[in-house]
Amino acid sequence: STMMPIGSATALLLALCITESVSFQSPSPLAIPSRSYRSQLSPTRPIHQPLFASTSSDGDDETKEDCDCSDTKNEDGPDILQPYLPAMNPNYSARGPVGEGKFILSRSGPPTAEELSNEQMLQIIKIDCNDLEVNTLVWKCLGYRFNEENELWSPDEVFPKWKERFPDPPDLIGMQRVYSREVDQPSLRSNQALVRSVPQGNKQSLKTHLTPLGWKGYQYKELTPNKTRRAQCANWLIFYREELFGYTVEELKERRQLKKETEAAAEAKRSEEEGQKSDEWKPPVKEVF
C-alpha cells in the first residue's frame, strides 16, 4: 500500500480537527444555557388549587417559606415586595402610621371586638392594611401596651410564657421585607412561636370564618413570606378572639384544666367502649399563657 507523507497526514488531521472542533470541546463550567433551553429543562407547571395558607408550621422549617427576593415580576409566580426603608427606623413601631385608613386600630389600649372582626382579618390577608398595623394588633392581643408619653411598648399585661421569651414586641411579619437570614431570622422565629401556640382544632380558622366573606384562599404560586405570615397572624387573631379574648390568665388556666378533664373522660369512655387504648398522636401546643 502507498503510505501518505507525514506532512500530508499532519495537515489532514489538523483540517479534521478544525472542521469537527465542537467534538473536541469540553463544556465550560461557566456556560449559561439559553432562556429557551432553561425553560425546556424546568417547565412551569401551573397549580390552581387554592391554599388557606398553612398555619401548622412546627417551628424550625423556615425552608417552607418562599424567600425569593427577586424584584422581577413573574407572571407564573408571586410579586415579591421590595425592602421597606421606613421600617428600618428604630422608632417606626411607635410612630409609623396606624389606623389612618380603613383598618380600624388604635395603638393605645387593649384590643377591641371591632378591631378583631372578620372584616379586619380579611383586610390583613388581602394586604389592605400595612405590616405595622398587623403587628400592632397582635401585640395588643398578646398583652403589650403602648405608652403615649414615652412612646414605648411595655409587657405589663403580656401572657407569662410569651413574656419570658419576648419581653419586647417582636416583628411577626418582617416589616423591613429583607429576607436574608441575618435580618429575617428573629421575625421568622417569633412568627413560628405564635403559630405553635394555636391548638390543632383552631389551625383552619381562616377557612372557617372568612369563607363566608368570599375568601377563597391563596394560590400556591401567590405565596410570599409576607402573605404567609399575615395569614398566620390572622389565624392566631381569630383563635385569640374565639378562645382567649375577655378572660384573665387565671380563668384561662381553669378553662384549660376543665377542657383537659372533659377530653380525658371522653377518651376514656371511648376506649372502654372500643376495648382498646387510643394511640392517636396530637401535635404539641406551646400556649402563650
C-alpha positions as CSV (number, residue, x, y, z in Angstrom):
1,S,0.0,0.0,0.0
2,T,1.1,3.6,-0.6
3,M,1.9,5.5,2.6
4,M,0.9,9.1,2.9
5,P,3.8,11.5,3.7
6,I,4.0,12.6,7.3
7,G,3.5,16.3,6.4
8,S,0.3,15.5,4.4
9,A,-1.1,13.3,7.3
10,T,-0.5,16.1,9.8
11,A,-2.2,18.6,7.5
12,L,-5.2,16.4,7.1
13,L,-5.5,15.7,10.8
14,L,-5.4,19.4,11.5
15,A,-8.1,20.1,9.0
16,L,-10.3,17.5,10.5
17,C,-9.8,19.0,14.0
18,I,-10.8,22.4,12.8
19,T,-13.9,21.1,11.0
20,E,-15.1,19.0,13.9
21,S,-13.8,21.3,16.7
22,V,-17.1,21.1,18.6
23,S,-16.5,17.4,19.1
24,F,-13.2,18.2,20.9
25,Q,-14.5,21.0,23.2
26,S,-15.4,20.2,26.8
27,P,-18.3,22.1,28.2
28,S,-17.3,25.2,30.1
29,P,-18.3,25.2,33.8
30,L,-19.4,28.9,33.4
31,A,-21.6,28.3,30.3
32,I,-25.2,29.5,30.9
33,P,-27.9,27.8,28.9
34,S,-30.2,30.0,26.8
35,R,-33.6,31.0,28.3
36,S,-35.5,28.8,25.9
37,Y,-33.2,25.8,26.9
38,R,-33.8,26.5,30.6
39,S,-37.5,26.6,30.1
40,Q,-37.3,23.2,28.4
41,L,-35.4,21.8,31.4
42,S,-37.7,23.1,34.1
43,P,-41.1,23.9,32.6
44,T,-43.5,25.7,34.9
45,R,-46.5,23.7,35.9
46,P,-49.4,25.9,36.9
47,I,-51.1,25.0,40.2
48,H,-54.7,26.1,40.6
49,Q,-55.6,24.5,43.9
50,P,-56.4,27.2,46.5
51,L,-54.5,27.3,49.7
52,F,-55.8,28.5,53.0
53,A,-52.2,29.4,54.0
54,S,-50.7,26.8,56.2
55,T,-50.9,27.7,59.9
56,S,-49.5,24.5,61.2
57,S,-45.7,25.1,61.0
58,D,-43.9,23.2,63.7
59,G,-41.2,25.7,64.2
60,D,-37.9,25.0,62.5
61,D,-39.0,24.6,59.0
62,E,-38.2,28.0,57.6
63,T,-37.3,26.5,54.3
64,K,-41.0,26.0,53.6
65,E,-41.4,29.8,53.2
66,D,-40.8,31.4,49.8
67,C,-37.8,33.6,50.3
68,D,-37.1,34.5,46.8
69,C,-36.3,38.2,47.0
70,S,-36.2,38.9,43.2
71,D,-37.8,42.2,42.2
72,T,-38.7,40.8,38.8
73,K,-42.4,40.4,38.1
74,N,-43.1,36.9,37.1
75,E,-46.5,36.0,35.7
76,D,-46.0,32.4,36.9
77,G,-45.1,33.3,40.4
78,P,-45.6,35.9,43.2
79,D,-44.6,39.5,43.1
80,I,-42.1,39.9,46.0
81,L,-42.4,43.1,47.9
82,Q,-39.4,45.5,47.8
83,P,-37.5,46.3,51.0
84,Y,-39.4,48.9,53.1
85,L,-36.9,51.5,54.3
86,P,-39.2,53.3,56.8
87,A,-39.4,50.1,58.9
88,M,-35.7,50.2,59.4
89,N,-36.1,53.2,61.6
90,P,-35.9,52.2,65.3
91,N,-38.9,54.4,66.1
92,Y,-41.1,53.0,63.4
93,S,-43.1,50.8,65.7
94,A,-44.0,53.8,67.8
95,R,-44.5,56.4,65.2
96,G,-45.4,54.6,62.0
97,P,-48.9,55.0,60.5
98,V,-51.6,53.0,62.3
99,G,-55.4,53.3,61.9
100,E,-55.2,56.1,59.3
101,G,-57.1,54.2,56.6
102,K,-60.0,51.7,56.5
103,F,-58.3,49.4,59.0
104,I,-59.8,50.1,62.5
105,L,-57.0,50.2,65.0
106,S,-55.7,52.3,67.9
107,R,-52.1,51.9,69.1
108,S,-53.2,52.6,72.7
109,G,-55.2,50.5,75.0
110,P,-56.3,46.8,74.9
111,P,-57.8,45.2,71.8
112,T,-61.5,45.7,71.0
113,A,-64.1,43.5,69.4
114,E,-64.3,45.9,66.5
115,E,-60.6,45.5,65.8
116,L,-61.0,41.8,65.8
117,S,-63.8,41.4,63.4
118,N,-63.7,39.1,60.4
119,E,-63.7,42.1,58.1
120,Q,-60.5,43.2,59.8
121,M,-59.0,39.7,59.3
122,L,-59.9,39.8,55.6
123,Q,-58.1,43.1,55.2
124,I,-55.0,41.6,56.8
125,I,-54.8,38.7,54.4
126,K,-55.7,40.8,51.4
127,I,-52.9,43.2,52.3
128,D,-55.4,46.1,52.6
129,C,-53.5,47.3,55.7
130,N,-49.9,47.9,56.4
131,D,-47.5,45.5,58.1
132,L,-47.2,47.7,61.2
133,E,-51.0,47.5,61.7
134,V,-50.9,43.7,61.7
135,N,-48.1,43.7,64.2
136,T,-49.7,46.3,66.4
137,L,-53.0,44.4,66.6
138,V,-51.2,41.1,67.5
139,W,-49.1,42.9,70.1
140,K,-52.1,44.3,71.8
141,C,-53.7,40.9,71.9
142,L,-50.6,39.4,73.4
143,G,-50.8,42.0,76.2
144,Y,-48.2,44.6,75.2
145,R,-49.4,48.2,76.0
146,F,-48.2,51.4,74.4
147,N,-47.3,54.4,76.5
148,E,-48.2,57.6,74.6
149,E,-46.0,59.8,76.8
150,N,-42.6,58.0,76.3
151,E,-43.6,56.2,73.1
152,L,-42.6,52.8,74.4
153,W,-44.2,49.4,74.4
154,S,-44.3,47.7,77.8
155,P,-45.0,43.9,78.5
156,D,-47.1,44.6,81.6
157,E,-50.1,42.5,80.5
158,V,-48.3,40.0,78.3
159,F,-49.1,36.3,78.7
160,P,-46.4,34.9,81.1
161,K,-44.9,32.3,78.9
162,W,-44.7,34.6,75.9
163,K,-43.2,37.4,78.1
164,E,-40.4,35.1,79.2
165,R,-39.2,34.7,75.6
166,F,-40.3,38.1,74.1
167,P,-40.1,40.9,76.7
168,D,-40.3,43.4,73.7
169,P,-42.9,43.1,71.0
170,P,-41.3,41.1,68.1
171,D,-41.8,41.8,64.4
172,L,-44.0,38.9,63.4
173,I,-44.3,40.0,59.8
174,G,-40.8,41.1,58.7
175,M,-41.7,44.7,58.1
176,Q,-38.4,45.5,56.5
177,R,-39.1,42.9,53.9
178,V,-35.5,41.9,53.8
179,Y,-35.3,38.1,53.9
180,S,-31.6,37.4,54.4
181,R,-31.0,35.1,57.3
182,E,-29.2,37.6,59.5
183,V,-32.1,40.2,59.2
184,D,-35.2,38.0,59.0
185,Q,-34.4,35.2,61.4
186,P,-35.8,36.9,64.5
187,S,-39.1,37.7,62.7
188,L,-39.4,34.1,61.4
189,R,-38.8,32.6,64.8
190,S,-41.3,34.8,66.5
191,N,-43.9,34.0,63.9
192,Q,-43.3,30.3,64.3
193,A,-43.7,30.6,68.1
194,L,-47.0,32.3,67.5
195,V,-48.2,29.5,65.2
196,R,-47.1,26.8,67.7
197,S,-49.4,28.4,70.3
198,V,-52.5,27.6,68.3
199,P,-54.2,24.3,69.1
200,Q,-54.8,21.8,66.3
201,G,-58.5,22.4,66.3
202,N,-58.0,26.1,65.5
203,K,-55.5,25.8,62.7
204,Q,-58.1,26.3,60.0
205,S,-59.8,29.3,61.5
206,L,-59.3,31.4,58.3
207,K,-61.2,28.9,56.2
208,T,-64.0,28.6,58.8
209,H,-64.5,32.3,59.4
210,L,-63.5,34.0,56.2
211,T,-65.0,31.7,53.5
212,P,-68.5,33.2,54.2
213,L,-67.0,36.6,53.3
214,G,-65.8,35.3,49.9
215,W,-62.3,34.4,50.8
216,K,-61.1,31.5,48.6
217,G,-57.6,31.1,49.9
218,Y,-54.2,31.8,48.2
219,Q,-52.9,30.0,45.1
220,Y,-49.7,28.2,45.9
221,K,-47.9,30.3,43.3
222,E,-49.1,33.5,45.0
223,L,-47.4,32.8,48.4
224,T,-44.7,35.0,49.7
225,P,-43.2,35.4,53.2
226,N,-45.4,38.5,53.7
227,K,-48.6,36.8,52.7
228,T,-47.8,33.6,54.7
229,R,-47.1,35.4,57.9
230,R,-50.1,37.7,57.5
231,A,-52.3,34.6,57.2
232,Q,-50.7,33.0,60.2
233,C,-51.2,36.2,62.3
234,A,-54.8,36.5,61.1
235,N,-55.4,32.9,62.1
236,W,-53.9,33.4,65.5
237,L,-56.0,36.6,66.0
238,I,-59.2,34.6,65.3
239,F,-58.1,31.9,67.7
240,Y,-57.4,34.6,70.3
241,R,-60.9,36.2,69.7
242,E,-62.7,32.9,70.0
243,E,-60.8,31.3,72.9
244,L,-58.8,33.9,74.9
245,F,-60.4,37.3,74.4
246,G,-62.0,38.7,77.6
247,Y,-60.5,36.1,80.0
248,T,-57.8,36.6,82.7
249,V,-54.9,34.3,82.8
250,E,-56.3,32.6,85.9
251,E,-59.6,32.0,84.1
252,L,-57.8,30.6,81.0
253,K,-55.9,28.2,83.1
254,E,-59.1,27.0,84.8
255,R,-60.8,26.6,81.4
256,R,-57.8,24.7,80.1
257,Q,-57.9,22.3,83.0
258,L,-61.6,21.7,82.7
259,K,-61.2,21.1,79.0
260,K,-58.4,18.6,79.6
261,E,-60.5,16.7,82.1
262,T,-63.5,16.7,79.8
263,E,-61.4,15.4,76.9
264,A,-59.8,12.8,79.1
265,A,-63.1,11.5,80.3
266,A,-64.5,11.3,76.8
267,E,-61.4,9.5,75.6
268,A,-61.6,7.0,78.5
269,K,-65.2,6.3,77.7
270,R,-64.5,5.8,74.0
271,S,-61.6,3.5,74.8
272,E,-63.7,1.5,77.1
273,E,-66.4,1.1,74.6
274,E,-64.0,0.1,71.8
275,G,-62.0,-2.1,74.2
276,Q,-58.7,-0.6,73.3
277,K,-56.5,2.4,74.1
278,S,-56.2,5.1,71.5
279,D,-52.8,5.8,70.2
280,E,-53.7,8.9,68.2
281,W,-50.9,11.4,68.2
282,K,-51.5,15.1,68.7
283,P,-49.0,17.9,67.9
284,P,-47.7,19.7,70.9
285,V,-49.1,23.1,71.7
286,K,-46.9,25.8,73.4
287,E,-49.6,28.1,74.8
288,V,-48.8,31.8,75.3
289,F,-50.2,31.7,78.8
